[in-house]
Amino acid sequence: MDDLVAPVATEAPGLIPDALDGAGVVPDGAASGPAPDEGPVRAGLLPMTAQVRTDGRLAVGGVDLVGLADRFGTPLFVYDEDHLRARCREAVAAWGDGVAYATKAFLCRAMAGLAHEEGMWLDVSTGGELHVAVSAGVPSARLVLHGNNKSEDELAHALDSGVGRIVVDSFDEIERLARLARAPTSGRGRQPVMVRVTPGVEAHTHDFVRTGQEDSKFGFGLASGAASDAVAHVRALAGVDLVGIHAHIGSQVFRVESFAEEVEVLSSFFIPLELPELCVGGGLGVPYLAEERAPSIAQWAQTVHDACRRAGIPPDTRITAEPGRSIAATAGVTLYRVGTIKELRGVRTYVAVDGGMSDNPRPVLYGSGYETFLPRDAAAPRPRAARVVGKHCETGDIVVADARLPSDVAVGDVLATPVTGAYGYSMASNYNKVPRPAVVFVSGGEARLVVRRETYDDLIRLDG
Ligand code: LLP
């Protein structure tokens, strides 16, 4: 079988080792070698079981990536199952019971089942995410329902299935809950809810700002008094138990001190309420590029726990979080096939692959950068500058704006972008009627298809 690999080297030779520092951005440790962007892709950007085989090809989970592309086609999302499990375990060890995987980062039934098996709760932010999680066998008591505009149907479904927490986000939602709670239903227990507050702390990737007014569509503002009013309203609801306060300050946050700031701001509101639970949301960042470093989940939790202690939050409070990206991002790699190479003399080289903004809209949406490498020669230097683009009918359809590639990149090569495990497949579309890719989990030398590739027939199955 092409995906059972030859013996692998014990280290990933040629890959630039990680010098993880904990927090902030530090210079890459490869000062004496080739410039980092011309050297091979850094090991810390690859899934944890990634290894360069003796023939130079990269294996993940003991499975050769080029073989996977041949077997399952491209574009292909490949997830290192051991990596996903390790991050879930780290989260449970660091935060304890109640820490929830934010399914918006990446969700299919296999992922929901995996996170549940590893002891995580699941954060679902729509009826659709709730449906997928429940259909994967996750007990609804371990689901946290979010959303700034939950419909009456979504709320009724959540109440009927007995989700673990509903995170209340608006006064309209409180009214809906009051109506639903009055409706006669048999056997419905008391529903635990949390109130989402907007702490006025906004985390940017490297920093935070305290905003005077809280301009957000999410939650209830602290400064305006809306959060206090919401707590009072929820406490007055029949059939509902207020168990805690929730806040979320942003995503792709590198500086864990931003979360300490969040705790500090929340504490004077939270402590007098004498509630058993505080959730600080998700948001821990991950490195996408050679020069980026991020703290670990354990360091994030430690910083928050220290901040809670300093702020005088009672030690028996259940402190939870909702990591998404830090669980899934680095576990995933996207494989594409190179179809066209255009060298525009004096301008740039365009390397076009068989996916693009339909499987990864992040470069278009956020200007996000990625690394690239060729899995057939993963330790090769990457002296060649190019722009990797997709196959969509838009100039903006960029996969990697400033990519580095080995000099011999050629049509037919499998090209990989690492760190695509979060907010890639979950934000994929059928733009230009491009079928969405397949998703494969790899572990112990085996590959299993967890989401099949869409077919052309899938593209017309909803048409009347
Ligand atoms: N909890 C709440 C309430 C959230 O809104 C989010 C993310 C999370 C948890 C998980 O955050 P994470 O740990 O994954 O950063 N599409 C964007 C990211 C949007 C995140 C939205 N909310 C991206 O591709 O960067």
Residues whose N, C-alpha, C, O or C-beta is under 5 A from the ligand:
A	BS01	LLP	A102 A105 H248 G250 S251 Q252 G281 G282 G283 L284 E322 P323 G324 R325 S326 R362 Y423
